[in-house]
Amino acid sequence: MKKSKCNIHVMPPSITDEDITALFNGILSVMKRKIELDNRAEIIHYNLSIEKLSRELKEKSNECNRLKNEIIFLKSQLEKS
């Protein structure tokens, strides 16, 4: 008797509608979570941008006030001369 190699192919069990539904629901859950995280990241980015703009506005306002005071001082120096 001669020995020979043979391959055995096993058919997977049939996929049920419940399996497909579970897979689809899993994919939907992952997509919902990703969208939620993206939205949170966007909100955080906007908040940081607003804070940065507020800081810059405050700095520019302070600079304007400093320049205004310097102009007033220089005017008074001119009037004294």
PDB file with one MODEL, atoms N, CA, C and O in Angstrom:
MODEL        1
ATOM      1  N   MET A   1       0.840  -1.170   0.000  1.00  0.00           N
ATOM      2  CA  MET A   1       0.000   0.000   0.000  1.00  0.00           C
ATOM      3  C   MET A   1       0.894   1.245   0.000  1.00  0.00           C
ATOM      4  O   MET A   1       1.847   1.332   0.774  1.00  0.00           O
ATOM      5  N   LYS A   2       0.584   2.188  -0.857  1.00  0.00           N
ATOM      6  CA  LYS A   2       1.372   3.394  -1.030  1.00  0.00           C
ATOM      7  C   LYS A   2       0.723   4.553  -0.267  1.00  0.00           C
ATOM      8  O   LYS A   2      -0.482   4.784  -0.365  1.00  0.00           O
ATOM      9  N   LYS A   3       1.564   5.286   0.504  1.00  0.00           N
ATOM     10  CA  LYS A   3       1.055   6.449   1.245  1.00  0.00           C
ATOM     11  C   LYS A   3       1.146   7.669   0.358  1.00  0.00           C
ATOM     12  O   LYS A   3       2.148   7.879  -0.325  1.00  0.00           O
ATOM     13  N   SER A   4       0.124   8.453   0.371  1.00  0.00           N
ATOM     14  CA  SER A   4       0.153   9.689  -0.410  1.00  0.00           C
ATOM     15  C   SER A   4      -0.435  10.816   0.441  1.00  0.00           C
ATOM     16  O   SER A   4      -1.269  10.613   1.324  1.00  0.00           O
ATOM     17  N   LYS A   5       0.050  12.008   0.120  1.00  0.00           N
ATOM     18  CA  LYS A   5      -0.465  13.183   0.842  1.00  0.00           C
ATOM     19  C   LYS A   5      -1.807  13.560   0.248  1.00  0.00           C
ATOM     20  O   LYS A   5      -2.009  13.525  -0.965  1.00  0.00           O
ATOM     21  N   CYS A   6      -2.697  13.914   1.117  1.00  0.00           N
ATOM     22  CA  CYS A   6      -3.969  14.417   0.628  1.00  0.00           C
ATOM     23  C   CYS A   6      -4.390  15.597   1.496  1.00  0.00           C
ATOM     24  O   CYS A   6      -4.169  15.619   2.707  1.00  0.00           O
ATOM     25  N   ASN A   7      -4.990  16.558   0.849  1.00  0.00           N
ATOM     26  CA  ASN A   7      -5.470  17.753   1.555  1.00  0.00           C
ATOM     27  C   ASN A   7      -6.953  17.594   1.826  1.00  0.00           C
ATOM     28  O   ASN A   7      -7.732  17.183   0.966  1.00  0.00           O
ATOM     29  N   ILE A   8      -7.309  17.932   3.041  1.00  0.00           N
ATOM     30  CA  ILE A   8      -8.720  17.871   3.411  1.00  0.00           C
ATOM     31  C   ILE A   8      -9.215  19.297   3.552  1.00  0.00           C
ATOM     32  O   ILE A   8      -8.668  20.078   4.331  1.00  0.00           O
ATOM     33  N   HIS A   9     -10.218  19.626   2.822  1.00  0.00           N
ATOM     34  CA  HIS A   9     -10.809  20.960   2.896  1.00  0.00           C
ATOM     35  C   HIS A   9     -12.078  20.873   3.729  1.00  0.00           C
ATOM     36  O   HIS A   9     -12.971  20.070   3.461  1.00  0.00           O
ATOM     37  N   VAL A  10     -12.129  21.721   4.740  1.00  0.00           N
ATOM     38  CA  VAL A  10     -13.298  21.736   5.608  1.00  0.00           C
ATOM     39  C   VAL A  10     -14.106  22.972   5.262  1.00  0.00           C
ATOM     40  O   VAL A  10     -13.579  24.084   5.261  1.00  0.00           O
ATOM     41  N   MET A  11     -15.339  22.787   4.980  1.00  0.00           N
ATOM     42  CA  MET A  11     -16.213  23.907   4.656  1.00  0.00           C
ATOM     43  C   MET A  11     -16.593  24.627   5.945  1.00  0.00           C
ATOM     44  O   MET A  11     -16.962  23.986   6.929  1.00  0.00           O
ATOM     45  N   PRO A  12     -16.506  25.938   5.946  1.00  0.00           N
ATOM     46  CA  PRO A  12     -16.912  26.662   7.157  1.00  0.00           C
ATOM     47  C   PRO A  12     -18.412  26.514   7.364  1.00  0.00           C
ATOM     48  O   PRO A  12     -19.169  26.278   6.422  1.00  0.00           O
ATOM     49  N   PRO A  13     -18.818  26.657   8.608  1.00  0.00           N
ATOM     50  CA  PRO A  13     -20.259  26.577   8.849  1.00  0.00           C
ATOM     51  C   PRO A  13     -20.956  27.738   8.137  1.00  0.00           C
ATOM     52  O   PRO A  13     -20.352  28.786   7.907  1.00  0.00           O
ATOM     53  N   SER A  14     -22.161  27.553   7.810  1.00  0.00           N
ATOM     54  CA  SER A  14     -22.864  28.610   7.088  1.00  0.00           C
ATOM     55  C   SER A  14     -23.037  29.831   7.979  1.00  0.00           C
ATOM     56  O   SER A  14     -23.250  29.715   9.185  1.00  0.00           O
ATOM     57  N   ILE A  15     -22.942  31.001   7.364  1.00  0.00           N
ATOM     58  CA  ILE A  15     -23.072  32.257   8.098  1.00  0.00           C
ATOM     59  C   ILE A  15     -24.557  32.586   8.184  1.00  0.00           C
ATOM     60  O   ILE A  15     -25.286  32.567   7.192  1.00  0.00           O
ATOM     61  N   THR A  16     -24.970  32.885   9.402  1.00  0.00           N
ATOM     62  CA  THR A  16     -26.391  33.154   9.623  1.00  0.00           C
ATOM     63  C   THR A  16     -26.675  34.643   9.511  1.00  0.00           C
ATOM     64  O   THR A  16     -25.760  35.466   9.521  1.00  0.00           O
ATOM     65  N   ASP A  17     -27.939  34.972   9.405  1.00  0.00           N
ATOM     66  CA  ASP A  17     -28.338  36.385   9.376  1.00  0.00           C
ATOM     67  C   ASP A  17     -27.951  37.086  10.668  1.00  0.00           C
ATOM     68  O   ASP A  17     -27.616  38.270  10.662  1.00  0.00           O
ATOM     69  N   GLU A  18     -27.996  36.361  11.764  1.00  0.00           N
ATOM     70  CA  GLU A  18     -27.605  36.952  13.053  1.00  0.00           C
ATOM     71  C   GLU A  18     -26.126  37.322  13.049  1.00  0.00           C
ATOM     72  O   GLU A  18     -25.740  38.353  13.599  1.00  0.00           O
ATOM     73  N   ASP A  19     -25.290  36.475  12.424  1.00  0.00           N
ATOM     74  CA  ASP A  19     -23.856  36.779  12.332  1.00  0.00           C
ATOM     75  C   ASP A  19     -23.631  38.058  11.524  1.00  0.00           C
ATOM     76  O   ASP A  19     -22.842  38.918  11.914  1.00  0.00           O
ATOM     77  N   ILE A  20     -24.324  38.170  10.413  1.00  0.00           N
ATOM     78  CA  ILE A  20     -24.184  39.353   9.568  1.00  0.00           C
ATOM     79  C   ILE A  20     -24.683  40.590  10.303  1.00  0.00           C
ATOM     80  O   ILE A  20     -24.059  41.648  10.228  1.00  0.00           O
ATOM     81  N   THR A  21     -25.796  40.466  11.010  1.00  0.00           N
ATOM     82  CA  THR A  21     -26.339  41.592  11.779  1.00  0.00           C
ATOM     83  C   THR A  21     -25.371  42.020  12.873  1.00  0.00           C
ATOM     84  O   THR A  21     -25.151  43.212  13.083  1.00  0.00           O
ATOM     85  N   ALA A  22     -24.791  41.042  13.571  1.00  0.00           N
ATOM     86  CA  ALA A  22     -23.836  41.353  14.639  1.00  0.00           C
ATOM     87  C   ALA A  22     -22.610  42.062  14.066  1.00  0.00           C
ATOM     88  O   ALA A  22     -22.121  43.032  14.645  1.00  0.00           O
ATOM     89  N   LEU A  23     -22.120  41.578  12.933  1.00  0.00           N
ATOM     90  CA  LEU A  23     -20.968  42.204  12.293  1.00  0.00           C
ATOM     91  C   LEU A  23     -21.297  43.637  11.861  1.00  0.00           C
ATOM     92  O   LEU A  23     -20.506  44.552  12.083  1.00  0.00           O
ATOM     93  N   PHE A  24     -22.436  43.821  11.258  1.00  0.00           N
ATOM     94  CA  PHE A  24     -22.870  45.150  10.813  1.00  0.00           C
ATOM     95  C   PHE A  24     -23.019  46.096  11.999  1.00  0.00           C
ATOM     96  O   PHE A  24     -22.577  47.243  11.935  1.00  0.00           O
ATOM     97  N   ASN A  25     -23.638  45.624  13.079  1.00  0.00           N
ATOM     98  CA  ASN A  25     -23.801  46.463  14.274  1.00  0.00           C
ATOM     99  C   ASN A  25     -22.450  46.827  14.887  1.00  0.00           C
ATOM    100  O   ASN A  25     -22.268  47.937  15.387  1.00  0.00           O
ATOM    101  N   GLY A  26     -21.514  45.896  14.847  1.00  0.00           N
ATOM    102  CA  GLY A  26     -20.167  46.175  15.349  1.00  0.00           C
ATOM    103  C   GLY A  26     -19.492  47.258  14.536  1.00  0.00           C
ATOM    104  O   GLY A  26     -18.865  48.162  15.089  1.00  0.00           O
ATOM    105  N   ILE A  27     -19.622  47.168  13.213  1.00  0.00           N
ATOM    106  CA  ILE A  27     -19.035  48.183  12.344  1.00  0.00           C
ATOM    107  C   ILE A  27     -19.689  49.539  12.604  1.00  0.00           C
ATOM    108  O   ILE A  27     -18.998  50.555  12.669  1.00  0.00           O
ATOM    109  N   LEU A  28     -21.014  49.562  12.755  1.00  0.00           N
ATOM    110  CA  LEU A  28     -21.714  50.819  13.050  1.00  0.00           C
ATOM    111  C   LEU A  28     -21.235  51.417  14.372  1.00  0.00           C
ATOM    112  O   LEU A  28     -21.042  52.629  14.473  1.00  0.00           O
ATOM    113  N   SER A  29     -21.044  50.577  15.377  1.00  0.00           N
ATOM    114  CA  SER A  29     -20.578  51.067  16.682  1.00  0.00           C
ATOM    115  C   SER A  29     -19.197  51.703  16.563  1.00  0.00           C
ATOM    116  O   SER A  29     -18.936  52.755  17.147  1.00  0.00           O
ATOM    117  N   VAL A  30     -18.319  51.059  15.803  1.00  0.00           N
ATOM    118  CA  VAL A  30     -16.969  51.603  15.623  1.00  0.00           C
ATOM    119  C   VAL A  30     -17.036  52.941  14.893  1.00  0.00           C
ATOM    120  O   VAL A  30     -16.342  53.885  15.270  1.00  0.00           O
ATOM    121  N   MET A  31     -17.862  53.032  13.856  1.00  0.00           N
ATOM    122  CA  MET A  31     -17.990  54.283  13.097  1.00  0.00           C
ATOM    123  C   MET A  31     -18.581  55.399  13.964  1.00  0.00           C
ATOM    124  O   MET A  31     -18.120  56.539  13.906  1.00  0.00           O
ATOM    125  N   LYS A  32     -19.600  55.075  14.766  1.00  0.00           N
ATOM    126  CA  LYS A  32     -20.193  56.087  15.654  1.00  0.00           C
ATOM    127  C   LYS A  32     -19.156  56.607  16.637  1.00  0.00           C
ATOM    128  O   LYS A  32     -19.080  57.810  16.890  1.00  0.00           O
ATOM    129  N   ARG A  33     -18.357  55.702  17.192  1.00  0.00           N
ATOM    130  CA  ARG A  33     -17.338  56.097  18.165  1.00  0.00           C
ATOM    131  C   ARG A  33     -16.274  56.982  17.503  1.00  0.00           C
ATOM    132  O   ARG A  33     -15.836  57.975  18.082  1.00  0.00           O
ATOM    133  N   LYS A  34     -15.867  56.612  16.289  1.00  0.00           N
ATOM    134  CA  LYS A  34     -14.874  57.400  15.575  1.00  0.00           C
ATOM    135  C   LYS A  34     -15.402  58.804  15.292  1.00  0.00           C
ATOM    136  O   LYS A  34     -14.680  59.785  15.474  1.00  0.00           O
ATOM    137  N   ILE A  35     -16.640  58.907  14.854  1.00  0.00           N
ATOM    138  CA  ILE A  35     -17.239  60.226  14.578  1.00  0.00           C
ATOM    139  C   ILE A  35     -17.316  61.042  15.861  1.00  0.00           C
ATOM    140  O   ILE A  35     -17.033  62.240  15.859  1.00  0.00           O
ATOM    141  N   GLU A  36     -17.700  60.391  16.959  1.00  0.00           N
ATOM    142  CA  GLU A  36     -17.780  61.076  18.253  1.00  0.00           C
ATOM    143  C   GLU A  36     -16.412  61.614  18.667  1.00  0.00           C
ATOM    144  O   GLU A  36     -16.307  62.758  19.110  1.00  0.00           O
ATOM    145  N   LEU A  37     -15.365  60.801  18.528  1.00  0.00           N
ATOM    146  CA  LEU A  37     -14.016  61.227  18.900  1.00  0.00           C
ATOM    147  C   LEU A  37     -13.519  62.340  17.975  1.00  0.00           C
ATOM    148  O   LEU A  37     -12.860  63.276  18.428  1.00  0.00           O
ATOM    149  N   ASP A  38     -13.835  62.239  16.685  1.00  0.00           N
ATOM    150  CA  ASP A  38     -13.446  63.302  15.751  1.00  0.00           C
ATOM    151  C   ASP A  38     -14.119  64.615  16.116  1.00  0.00           C
ATOM    152  O   ASP A  38     -13.485  65.670  16.076  1.00  0.00           O
ATOM    153  N   ASN A  39     -15.405  64.561  16.472  1.00  0.00           N
ATOM    154  CA  ASN A  39     -16.136  65.777  16.862  1.00  0.00           C
ATOM    155  C   ASN A  39     -15.551  66.384  18.134  1.00  0.00           C
ATOM    156  O   ASN A  39     -15.415  67.603  18.238  1.00  0.00           O
ATOM    157  N   ARG A  40     -15.204  65.535  19.097  1.00  0.00           N
ATOM    158  CA  ARG A  40     -14.594  66.047  20.339  1.00  0.00           C
ATOM    159  C   ARG A  40     -13.262  66.712  20.041  1.00  0.00           C
ATOM    160  O   ARG A  40     -12.956  67.775  20.580  1.00  0.00           O
ATOM    161  N   ALA A  41     -12.470  66.083  19.182  1.00  0.00           N
ATOM    162  CA  ALA A  41     -11.164  66.654  18.828  1.00  0.00           C
ATOM    163  C   ALA A  41     -11.342  68.002  18.140  1.00  0.00           C
ATOM    164  O   ALA A  41     -10.576  68.935  18.379  1.00  0.00           O
ATOM    165  N   GLU A  42     -12.349  68.098  17.290  1.00  0.00           N
ATOM    166  CA  GLU A  42     -12.615  69.353  16.587  1.00  0.00           C
ATOM    167  C   GLU A  42     -13.031  70.447  17.569  1.00  0.00           C
ATOM    168  O   GLU A  42     -12.590  71.590  17.445  1.00  0.00           O
ATOM    169  N   ILE A  43     -13.877  70.105  18.544  1.00  0.00           N
ATOM    170  CA  ILE A  43     -14.313  71.072  19.553  1.00  0.00           C
ATOM    171  C   ILE A  43     -13.120  71.538  20.383  1.00  0.00           C
ATOM    172  O   ILE A  43     -12.983  72.729  20.664  1.00  0.00           O
ATOM    173  N   ILE A  44     -12.263  70.608  20.771  1.00  0.00           N
ATOM    174  CA  ILE A  44     -11.067  70.972  21.546  1.00  0.00           C
ATOM    175  C   ILE A  44     -10.185  71.903  20.724  1.00  0.00           C
ATOM    176  O   ILE A  44      -9.647  72.880  21.246  1.00  0.00           O
ATOM    177  N   HIS A  45     -10.038  71.597  19.435  1.00  0.00           N
ATOM    178  CA  HIS A  45      -9.226  72.440  18.554  1.00  0.00           C
ATOM    179  C   HIS A  45      -9.812  73.850  18.474  1.00  0.00           C
ATOM    180  O   HIS A  45      -9.079  74.837  18.547  1.00  0.00           O
ATOM    181  N   TYR A  46     -11.140  73.941  18.326  1.00  0.00           N
ATOM    182  CA  TYR A  46     -11.789  75.258  18.269  1.00  0.00           C
ATOM    183  C   TYR A  46     -11.587  76.019  19.568  1.00  0.00           C
ATOM    184  O   TYR A  46     -11.313  77.219  19.548  1.00  0.00           O
ATOM    185  N   ASN A  47     -11.719  75.327  20.705  1.00  0.00           N
ATOM    186  CA  ASN A  47     -11.528  75.990  21.996  1.00  0.00           C
ATOM    187  C   ASN A  47     -10.110  76.529  22.129  1.00  0.00           C
ATOM    188  O   ASN A  47      -9.903  77.639  22.621  1.00  0.00           O
ATOM    189  N   LEU A  48      -9.135  75.737  21.689  1.00  0.00           N
ATOM    190  CA  LEU A  48      -7.750  76.196  21.765  1.00  0.00           C
ATOM    191  C   LEU A  48      -7.528  77.391  20.844  1.00  0.00           C
ATOM    192  O   LEU A  48      -6.803  78.322  21.193  1.00  0.00           O
ATOM    193  N   SER A  49      -8.151  77.363  19.670  1.00  0.00           N
ATOM    194  CA  SER A  49      -8.023  78.487  18.741  1.00  0.00           C
ATOM    195  C   SER A  49      -8.637  79.746  19.331  1.00  0.00           C
ATOM    196  O   SER A  49      -8.062  80.828  19.216  1.00  0.00           O
ATOM    197  N   ILE A  50      -9.798  79.618  19.961  1.00  0.00           N
ATOM    198  CA  ILE A  50     -10.454  80.776  20.576  1.00  0.00           C
ATOM    199  C   ILE A  50      -9.592  81.325  21.706  1.00  0.00           C
ATOM    200  O   ILE A  50      -9.448  82.540  21.842  1.00  0.00           O
ATOM    201  N   GLU A  51      -9.016  80.436  22.521  1.00  0.00           N
ATOM    202  CA  GLU A  51      -8.143  80.892  23.613  1.00  0.00           C
ATOM    203  C   GLU A  51      -6.932  81.628  23.051  1.00  0.00           C
ATOM    204  O   GLU A  51      -6.529  82.665  23.578  1.00  0.00           O
ATOM    205  N   LYS A  52      -6.356  81.092  21.984  1.00  0.00           N
ATOM    206  CA  LYS A  52      -5.187  81.736  21.374  1.00  0.00           C
ATOM    207  C   LYS A  52      -5.563  83.110  20.830  1.00  0.00           C
ATOM    208  O   LYS A  52      -4.830  84.079  21.028  1.00  0.00           O
ATOM    209  N   LEU A  53      -6.692  83.197  20.150  1.00  0.00           N
ATOM    210  CA  LEU A  53      -7.142  84.489  19.616  1.00  0.00           C
ATOM    211  C   LEU A  53      -7.433  85.482  20.734  1.00  0.00           C
ATOM    212  O   LEU A  53      -7.113  86.664  20.608  1.00  0.00           O
ATOM    213  N   SER A  54      -8.031  85.019  21.820  1.00  0.00           N
ATOM    214  CA  SER A  54      -8.307  85.907  22.963  1.00  0.00           C
ATOM    215  C   SER A  54      -7.019  86.439  23.557  1.00  0.00           C
ATOM    216  O   SER A  54      -6.924  87.621  23.890  1.00  0.00           O
ATOM    217  N   ARG A  55      -6.025  85.573  23.690  1.00  0.00           N
ATOM    218  CA  ARG A  55      -4.724  85.996  24.216  1.00  0.00           C
ATOM    219  C   ARG A  55      -4.087  87.048  23.301  1.00  0.00           C
ATOM    220  O   ARG A  55      -3.571  88.064  23.768  1.00  0.00           O
ATOM    221  N   GLU A  56      -4.133  86.787  21.994  1.00  0.00           N
ATOM    222  CA  GLU A  56      -3.550  87.737  21.048  1.00  0.00           C
ATOM    223  C   GLU A  56      -4.287  89.069  21.076  1.00  0.00           C
ATOM    224  O   GLU A  56      -3.660  90.126  21.000  1.00  0.00           O
ATOM    225  N   LEU A  57      -5.625  89.027  21.185  1.00  0.00           N
ATOM    226  CA  LEU A  57      -6.409  90.260  21.261  1.00  0.00           C
ATOM    227  C   LEU A  57      -6.032  91.058  22.502  1.00  0.00           C
ATOM    228  O   LEU A  57      -5.892  92.280  22.443  1.00  0.00           O
ATOM    229  N   LYS A  58      -5.869  90.368  23.617  1.00  0.00           N
ATOM    230  CA  LYS A  58      -5.486  91.052  24.855  1.00  0.00           C
ATOM    231  C   LYS A  58      -4.106  91.689  24.703  1.00  0.00           C
ATOM    232  O   LYS A  58      -3.884  92.822  25.131  1.00  0.00           O
ATOM    233  N   GLU A  59      -3.175  90.941  24.084  1.00  0.00           N
ATOM    234  CA  GLU A  59      -1.827  91.487  23.881  1.00  0.00           C
ATOM    235  C   GLU A  59      -1.871  92.716  22.975  1.00  0.00           C
ATOM    236  O   GLU A  59      -1.200  93.712  23.245  1.00  0.00           O
ATOM    237  N   LYS A  60      -2.655  92.647  21.906  1.00  0.00           N
ATOM    238  CA  LYS A  60      -2.749  93.778  20.974  1.00  0.00           C
ATOM    239  C   LYS A  60      -3.428  94.975  21.646  1.00  0.00           C
ATOM    240  O   LYS A  60      -3.036  96.120  21.417  1.00  0.00           O
ATOM    241  N   SER A  61      -4.426  94.719  22.460  1.00  0.00           N
ATOM    242  CA  SER A  61      -5.094  95.809  23.188  1.00  0.00           C
ATOM    243  C   SER A  61      -4.118  96.483  24.146  1.00  0.00           C
ATOM    244  O   SER A  61      -4.084  97.709  24.253  1.00  0.00           O
ATOM    245  N   ASN A  62      -3.334  95.677  24.833  1.00  0.00           N
ATOM    246  CA  ASN A  62      -2.326  96.245  25.739  1.00  0.00           C
ATOM    247  C   ASN A  62      -1.307  97.075  24.974  1.00  0.00           C
ATOM    248  O   ASN A  62      -0.899  98.144  25.428  1.00  0.00           O
ATOM    249  N   GLU A  63      -0.898  96.579  23.813  1.00  0.00           N
ATOM    250  CA  GLU A  63       0.058  97.328  22.987  1.00  0.00           C
ATOM    251  C   GLU A  63      -0.558  98.649  22.510  1.00  0.00           C
ATOM    252  O   GLU A  63       0.113  99.681  22.514  1.00  0.00           O
ATOM    253  N   CYS A  64      -1.816  98.620  22.106  1.00  0.00           N
ATOM    254  CA  CYS A  64      -2.503  99.857  21.674  1.00  0.00           C
ATOM    255  C   CYS A  64      -2.566 100.862  22.822  1.00  0.00           C
ATOM    256  O   CYS A  64      -2.317 102.052  22.625  1.00  0.00           O
ATOM    257  N   ASN A  65      -2.897 100.386  24.013  1.00  0.00           N
ATOM    258  CA  ASN A  65      -2.952 101.280  25.180  1.00  0.00           C
ATOM    259  C   ASN A  65      -1.581 101.865  25.491  1.00  0.00           C
ATOM    260  O   ASN A  65      -1.463 103.046  25.818  1.00  0.00           O
ATOM    261  N   ARG A  66      -0.556 101.044  25.390  1.00  0.00           N
ATOM    262  CA  ARG A  66       0.800 101.532  25.643  1.00  0.00           C
ATOM    263  C   ARG A  66       1.178 102.614  24.625  1.00  0.00           C
ATOM    264  O   ARG A  66       1.738 103.650  24.984  1.00  0.00           O
ATOM    265  N   LEU A  67       0.861 102.356  23.351  1.00  0.00           N
ATOM    266  CA  LEU A  67       1.173 103.344  22.312  1.00  0.00           C
ATOM    267  C   LEU A  67       0.366 104.627  22.501  1.00  0.00           C
ATOM    268  O   LEU A  67       0.882 105.728  22.306  1.00  0.00           O
ATOM    269  N   LYS A  68      -0.895 104.478  22.878  1.00  0.00           N
ATOM    270  CA  LYS A  68      -1.736 105.665  23.136  1.00  0.00           C
ATOM    271  C   LYS A  68      -1.133 106.502  24.271  1.00  0.00           C
ATOM    272  O   LYS A  68      -1.051 107.726  24.170  1.00  0.00           O
ATOM    273  N   ASN A  69      -0.717 105.839  25.339  1.00  0.00           N
ATOM    274  CA  ASN A  69      -0.108 106.555  26.469  1.00  0.00           C
ATOM    275  C   ASN A  69       1.199 107.222  26.056  1.00  0.00           C
ATOM    276  O   ASN A  69       1.518 108.325  26.501  1.00  0.00           O
ATOM    277  N   GLU A  70       1.942 106.542  25.204  1.00  0.00           N
ATOM    278  CA  GLU A  70       3.199 107.144  24.749  1.00  0.00           C
ATOM    279  C   GLU A  70       2.933 108.374  23.878  1.00  0.00           C
ATOM    280  O   GLU A  70       3.651 109.370  23.966  1.00  0.00           O
ATOM    281  N   ILE A  71       1.902 108.299  23.041  1.00  0.00           N
ATOM    282  CA  ILE A  71       1.533 109.457  22.207  1.00  0.00           C
ATOM    283  C   ILE A  71       1.126 110.631  23.101  1.00  0.00           C
ATOM    284  O   ILE A  71       1.540 111.766  22.867  1.00  0.00           O
ATOM    285  N   ILE A  72       0.322 110.356  24.115  1.00  0.00           N
ATOM    286  CA  ILE A  72      -0.103 111.419  25.054  1.00  0.00           C
ATOM    287  C   ILE A  72       1.113 112.021  25.751  1.00  0.00           C
ATOM    288  O   ILE A  72       1.206 113.239  25.906  1.00  0.00           O
ATOM    289  N   PHE A  73       2.034 111.174  26.166  1.00  0.00           N
ATOM    290  CA  PHE A  73       3.243 111.660  26.821  1.00  0.00           C
ATOM    291  C   PHE A  73       4.062 112.534  25.872  1.00  0.00           C
ATOM    292  O   PHE A  73       4.521 113.610  26.253  1.00  0.00           O
ATOM    293  N   LEU A  74       4.242 112.070  24.641  1.00  0.00           N
ATOM    294  CA  LEU A  74       5.032 112.838  23.677  1.00  0.00           C
ATOM    295  C   LEU A  74       4.359 114.161  23.328  1.00  0.00           C
ATOM    296  O   LEU A  74       5.040 115.166  23.125  1.00  0.00           O
ATOM    297  N   LYS A  75       3.033 114.170  23.256  1.00  0.00           N
ATOM    298  CA  LYS A  75       2.299 115.419  23.010  1.00  0.00           C
ATOM    299  C   LYS A  75       2.540 116.410  24.142  1.00  0.00           C
ATOM    300  O   LYS A  75       2.759 117.599  23.915  1.00  0.00           O
ATOM    301  N   SER A  76       2.495 115.897  25.348  1.00  0.00           N
ATOM    302  CA  SER A  76       2.717 116.787  26.499  1.00  0.00           C
ATOM    303  C   SER A  76       4.139 117.323  26.497  1.00  0.00           C
ATOM    304  O   SER A  76       4.365 118.465  26.897  1.00  0.00           O
ATOM    305  N   GLN A  77       5.107 116.519  26.053  1.00  0.00           N
ATOM    306  CA  GLN A  77       6.491 116.976  25.964  1.00  0.00           C
ATOM    307  C   GLN A  77       6.621 118.078  24.913  1.00  0.00           C
ATOM    308  O   GLN A  77       7.349 119.052  25.103  1.00  0.00           O
ATOM    309  N   LEU A  78       5.901 117.904  23.799  1.00  0.00           N
ATOM    310  CA  LEU A  78       5.936 118.926  22.743  1.00  0.00           C
ATOM    311  C   LEU A  78       5.324 120.235  23.227  1.00  0.00           C
ATOM    312  O   LEU A  78       5.831 121.314  22.919  1.00  0.00           O
ATOM    313  N   GLU A  79       4.238 120.141  23.980  1.00  0.00           N
ATOM    314  CA  GLU A  79       3.572 121.342  24.475  1.00  0.00           C
ATOM    315  C   GLU A  79       4.423 122.098  25.482  1.00  0.00           C
ATOM    316  O   GLU A  79       4.332 123.321  25.593  1.00  0.00           O
ATOM    317  N   LYS A  80       5.243 121.368  26.207  1.00  0.00           N
ATOM    318  CA  LYS A  80       6.130 122.003  27.192  1.00  0.00           C
ATOM    319  C   LYS A  80       7.262 122.767  26.504  1.00  0.00           C
ATOM    320  O   LYS A  80       7.776 123.747  27.043  1.00  0.00           O
ATOM    321  N   SER A  81       7.639 122.314  25.324  1.00  0.00           N
ATOM    322  CA  SER A  81       8.772 122.936  24.631  1.00  0.00           C
ATOM    323  C   SER A  81       8.448 124.278  24.056  1.00  0.00           C
ATOM    324  O   SER A  81       9.309 124.912  23.447  1.00  0.00           O
TER     325      SER A  81
ENDMDL
END
